[in-house]
Amino acid sequence: MNIDTKNALREGVADALGFVLGALAGWGLGLQFGIDFIGSTDWGLTQLAGLALILAGSGLGRWLMRRLILKGEQR
């Protein structure tokens, strides 16, 4: 496999895993605060805060996975 293809594949997998695991972590954090965005049918400030936690978790998870992948390449 070409080195560029291998790097692109690793970055893609890291992005996907970081995004999904981060979103789950953000959702879990929201549940700890009593905010359930997924299970709610209302649209209010509480639900928007839950959505913000999920989005922040997605971004942070992607960022963390990218950092781990890049650190692994420098060895």
NUMI-798394 format. One record per residue: residue number from 0; residue in one letter; x, y, z of N, C-alpha, C, O in turn. Coordinates in Angstrom, 2 decimals. Layout:
<atoms>
{NUM, a, {X, Y, Z}, {X, Y, Z}, {X, Y, Z}, {X, Y, Z}}
...
</atoms>
This chain:
<atoms>
{0, m, {0.84, -1.17, 0.00}, {0.00, 0.00, 0.00}, {0.89, 1.24, 0.00}, {1.91, 1.29, 0.69}}
{1, n, {0.50, 2.22, -0.77}, {1.23, 3.48, -0.87}, {1.23, 4.18, 0.49}, {0.25, 4.11, 1.22}}
{2, i, {2.34, 4.86, 0.82}, {2.46, 5.53, 2.11}, {1.43, 6.65, 2.26}, {0.91, 6.87, 3.35}}
{3, d, {1.13, 7.37, 1.17}, {0.13, 8.43, 1.22}, {-1.26, 7.85, 1.47}, {-2.05, 8.42, 2.22}}
{4, t, {-1.55, 6.74, 0.83}, {-2.83, 6.08, 1.03}, {-2.95, 5.57, 2.46}, {-4.01, 5.69, 3.08}}
{5, k, {-1.88, 5.01, 2.99}, {-1.88, 4.50, 4.35}, {-2.10, 5.64, 5.35}, {-2.87, 5.49, 6.30}}
{6, n, {-1.44, 6.78, 5.15}, {-1.61, 7.92, 6.04}, {-3.03, 8.48, 5.96}, {-3.62, 8.83, 6.98}}
{7, a, {-3.57, 8.56, 4.75}, {-4.94, 9.06, 4.58}, {-5.94, 8.13, 5.25}, {-6.91, 8.59, 5.86}}
{8, l, {-5.72, 6.83, 5.13}, {-6.60, 5.86, 5.76}, {-6.54, 5.97, 7.28}, {-7.58, 5.94, 7.95}}
{9, r, {-5.34, 6.12, 7.83}, {-5.19, 6.28, 9.28}, {-5.86, 7.55, 9.78}, {-6.52, 7.54, 10.82}}
{10, e, {-5.71, 8.64, 9.03}, {-6.35, 9.89, 9.43}, {-7.88, 9.78, 9.35}, {-8.59, 10.30, 10.21}}
{11, g, {-8.36, 9.11, 8.34}, {-9.81, 8.94, 8.20}, {-10.39, 8.10, 9.32}, {-11.45, 8.43, 9.86}}
{12, v, {-9.71, 7.04, 9.67}, {-10.19, 6.19, 10.77}, {-10.10, 6.95, 12.09}, {-11.00, 6.84, 12.93}}
{13, a, {-9.02, 7.71, 12.28}, {-8.89, 8.51, 13.51}, {-9.99, 9.55, 13.60}, {-10.55, 9.77, 14.67}}
{14, d, {-10.31, 10.20, 12.48}, {-11.39, 11.18, 12.47}, {-12.72, 10.53, 12.83}, {-13.47, 11.06, 13.66}}
{15, a, {-13.02, 9.40, 12.22}, {-14.30, 8.73, 12.46}, {-14.41, 8.27, 13.91}, {-15.43, 8.50, 14.56}}
{16, l, {-13.37, 7.62, 14.41}, {-13.40, 7.14, 15.79}, {-13.48, 8.30, 16.78}, {-14.26, 8.27, 17.73}}
{17, g, {-12.68, 9.33, 16.55}, {-12.69, 10.48, 17.44}, {-14.03, 11.18, 17.45}, {-14.51, 11.59, 18.51}}
{18, f, {-14.63, 11.31, 16.28}, {-15.93, 11.97, 16.18}, {-17.00, 11.20, 16.93}, {-17.74, 11.77, 17.73}}
{19, v, {-17.08, 9.91, 16.68}, {-18.13, 9.09, 17.30}, {-17.90, 8.94, 18.80}, {-18.83, 9.12, 19.59}}
{20, l, {-16.69, 8.61, 19.21}, {-16.42, 8.43, 20.64}, {-16.56, 9.75, 21.40}, {-17.03, 9.76, 22.53}}
{21, g, {-16.15, 10.84, 20.78}, {-16.31, 12.15, 21.41}, {-17.77, 12.53, 21.56}, {-18.16, 13.09, 22.58}}
{22, a, {-18.58, 12.23, 20.54}, {-20.01, 12.52, 20.62}, {-20.66, 11.70, 21.73}, {-21.50, 12.21, 22.48}}
{23, l, {-20.27, 10.44, 21.84}, {-20.82, 9.60, 22.91}, {-20.39, 10.11, 24.29}, {-21.17, 10.07, 25.24}}
{24, a, {-19.15, 10.59, 24.39}, {-18.68, 11.15, 25.66}, {-19.45, 12.43, 25.99}, {-19.82, 12.64, 27.15}}
{25, g, {-19.68, 13.28, 25.00}, {-20.45, 14.50, 25.23}, {-21.88, 14.20, 25.64}, {-22.44, 14.86, 26.52}}
{26, w, {-22.48, 13.21, 25.00}, {-23.84, 12.80, 25.36}, {-23.87, 12.25, 26.78}, {-24.77, 12.57, 27.56}}
{27, g, {-22.88, 11.43, 27.12}, {-22.80, 10.89, 28.48}, {-22.61, 11.98, 29.52}, {-23.17, 11.91, 30.61}}
{28, l, {-21.81, 12.98, 29.18}, {-21.62, 14.10, 30.10}, {-22.93, 14.86, 30.29}, {-23.27, 15.27, 31.40}}
{29, g, {-23.65, 15.04, 29.21}, {-24.95, 15.68, 29.31}, {-25.90, 14.89, 30.18}, {-26.65, 15.47, 30.96}}
{30, l, {-25.89, 13.58, 30.05}, {-26.75, 12.73, 30.89}, {-26.38, 12.87, 32.36}, {-27.26, 12.83, 33.22}}
{31, q, {-25.10, 13.03, 32.65}, {-24.67, 13.22, 34.03}, {-25.22, 14.53, 34.61}, {-25.48, 14.62, 35.81}}
{32, f, {-25.39, 15.52, 33.76}, {-25.96, 16.81, 34.18}, {-27.49, 16.81, 34.11}, {-28.12, 17.81, 34.45}}
{33, g, {-28.08, 15.71, 33.69}, {-29.53, 15.63, 33.59}, {-30.08, 16.18, 32.29}, {-31.26, 16.52, 32.21}}
{34, i, {-29.23, 16.28, 31.27}, {-29.63, 16.81, 29.96}, {-29.60, 15.66, 28.97}, {-28.54, 15.12, 28.66}}
{35, d, {-30.77, 15.28, 28.46}, {-30.84, 14.19, 27.49}, {-31.32, 14.75, 26.16}, {-32.53, 14.83, 25.91}}
{36, f, {-30.40, 15.15, 25.31}, {-30.76, 15.71, 24.01}, {-31.38, 14.64, 23.10}, {-32.35, 14.93, 22.39}}
{37, i, {-30.86, 13.46, 23.12}, {-31.31, 12.40, 22.22}, {-32.73, 11.95, 22.56}, {-33.53, 11.72, 21.65}}
{38, g, {-33.04, 11.81, 23.82}, {-34.34, 11.29, 24.23}, {-35.43, 12.34, 24.37}, {-36.57, 11.98, 24.66}}
{39, s, {-35.12, 13.59, 24.17}, {-36.10, 14.65, 24.37}, {-36.79, 15.02, 23.05}, {-36.19, 14.94, 21.98}}
{40, t, {-38.06, 15.41, 23.17}, {-38.79, 15.86, 21.98}, {-38.96, 17.37, 21.97}, {-39.44, 17.93, 20.99}}
{41, d, {-38.56, 18.04, 23.05}, {-38.68, 19.49, 23.14}, {-37.47, 20.17, 22.51}, {-36.43, 19.55, 22.29}}
{42, w, {-37.63, 21.46, 22.23}, {-36.53, 22.29, 21.76}, {-36.47, 23.51, 22.67}, {-37.22, 24.47, 22.49}}
{43, g, {-35.58, 23.45, 23.62}, {-35.40, 24.56, 24.55}, {-33.93, 24.76, 24.84}, {-33.07, 24.15, 24.20}}
{44, l, {-33.66, 25.62, 25.80}, {-32.27, 25.92, 26.14}, {-31.55, 24.68, 26.67}, {-30.36, 24.49, 26.39}}
{45, t, {-32.24, 23.86, 27.42}, {-31.62, 22.64, 27.96}, {-31.20, 21.69, 26.84}, {-30.11, 21.13, 26.88}}
{46, q, {-32.07, 21.52, 25.86}, {-31.74, 20.62, 24.75}, {-30.61, 21.19, 23.90}, {-29.76, 20.44, 23.41}}
{47, l, {-30.59, 22.49, 23.73}, {-29.50, 23.11, 22.97}, {-28.17, 22.97, 23.71}, {-27.12, 22.82, 23.09}}
{48, a, {-28.22, 23.04, 25.04}, {-27.00, 22.81, 25.82}, {-26.53, 21.36, 25.65}, {-25.32, 21.12, 25.55}}
{49, g, {-27.46, 20.41, 25.62}, {-27.10, 19.02, 25.37}, {-26.48, 18.82, 24.00}, {-25.52, 18.08, 23.84}}
{50, l, {-27.06, 19.49, 23.00}, {-26.50, 19.43, 21.66}, {-25.10, 20.03, 21.61}, {-24.22, 19.51, 20.94}}
{51, a, {-24.91, 21.14, 22.33}, {-23.58, 21.77, 22.37}, {-22.55, 20.84, 23.00}, {-21.40, 20.81, 22.57}}
{52, l, {-22.95, 20.09, 24.03}, {-22.02, 19.13, 24.64}, {-21.65, 18.02, 23.66}, {-20.50, 17.60, 23.61}}
{53, i, {-22.62, 17.55, 22.90}, {-22.35, 16.51, 21.92}, {-21.41, 17.03, 20.83}, {-20.47, 16.35, 20.43}}
{54, l, {-21.68, 18.24, 20.34}, {-20.82, 18.83, 19.30}, {-19.41, 19.10, 19.82}, {-18.43, 18.85, 19.12}}
{55, a, {-19.31, 19.61, 21.04}, {-17.99, 19.87, 21.63}, {-17.24, 18.55, 21.82}, {-16.04, 18.48, 21.57}}
{56, g, {-17.93, 17.52, 22.26}, {-17.30, 16.21, 22.41}, {-16.81, 15.66, 21.09}, {-15.74, 15.06, 21.02}}
{57, s, {-17.58, 15.87, 20.02}, {-17.17, 15.41, 18.70}, {-15.88, 16.10, 18.26}, {-14.95, 15.45, 17.79}}
{58, g, {-15.86, 17.41, 18.42}, {-14.66, 18.16, 18.02}, {-13.45, 17.81, 18.84}, {-12.36, 17.62, 18.31}}
{59, l, {-13.63, 17.71, 20.15}, {-12.51, 17.37, 21.02}, {-12.03, 15.94, 20.79}, {-10.83, 15.67, 20.83}}
{60, g, {-12.96, 15.04, 20.55}, {-12.58, 13.65, 20.27}, {-11.77, 13.54, 18.99}, {-10.79, 12.81, 18.94}}
{61, r, {-12.20, 14.25, 17.95}, {-11.46, 14.25, 16.69}, {-10.07, 14.86, 16.88}, {-9.08, 14.33, 16.37}}
{62, w, {-10.01, 15.96, 17.61}, {-8.72, 16.62, 17.85}, {-7.79, 15.69, 18.63}, {-6.61, 15.59, 18.30}}
{63, l, {-8.30, 15.02, 19.66}, {-7.47, 14.13, 20.47}, {-6.97, 12.95, 19.65}, {-5.80, 12.58, 19.75}}
{64, m, {-7.84, 12.34, 18.86}, {-7.41, 11.20, 18.04}, {-6.36, 11.63, 17.02}, {-5.40, 10.89, 16.78}}
{65, r, {-6.53, 12.80, 16.42}, {-5.52, 13.29, 15.48}, {-4.18, 13.48, 16.18}, {-3.14, 13.13, 15.62}}
{66, r, {-4.19, 14.04, 17.39}, {-2.95, 14.24, 18.14}, {-2.29, 12.90, 18.44}, {-1.07, 12.77, 18.33}}
{67, l, {-3.08, 11.91, 18.82}, {-2.52, 10.60, 19.12}, {-1.93, 9.95, 17.87}, {-0.88, 9.31, 17.94}}
{68, i, {-2.60, 10.10, 16.74}, {-2.10, 9.53, 15.48}, {-0.81, 10.21, 15.07}, {0.15, 9.54, 14.70}}
{69, l, {-0.77, 11.54, 15.13}, {0.44, 12.26, 14.73}, {1.60, 11.97, 15.68}, {2.75, 11.87, 15.24}}
{70, k, {1.31, 11.83, 16.97}, {2.36, 11.49, 17.92}, {2.91, 10.10, 17.63}, {4.11, 9.86, 17.79}}
{71, g, {2.04, 9.18, 17.22}, {2.47, 7.83, 16.89}, {3.34, 7.79, 15.66}, {4.20, 6.90, 15.54}}
{72, e, {3.16, 8.72, 14.72}, {3.97, 8.76, 13.50}, {5.36, 9.30, 13.75}, {6.28, 8.99, 12.98}}
{73, q, {5.56, 10.10, 14.81}, {6.85, 10.73, 15.08}, {7.83, 9.77, 15.74}, {9.01, 10.09, 15.84}}
{74, r, {7.37, 8.62, 16.18}, {8.26, 7.67, 16.87}, {9.22, 7.02, 15.92}, {10.03, 6.19, 16.34}}
</atoms>
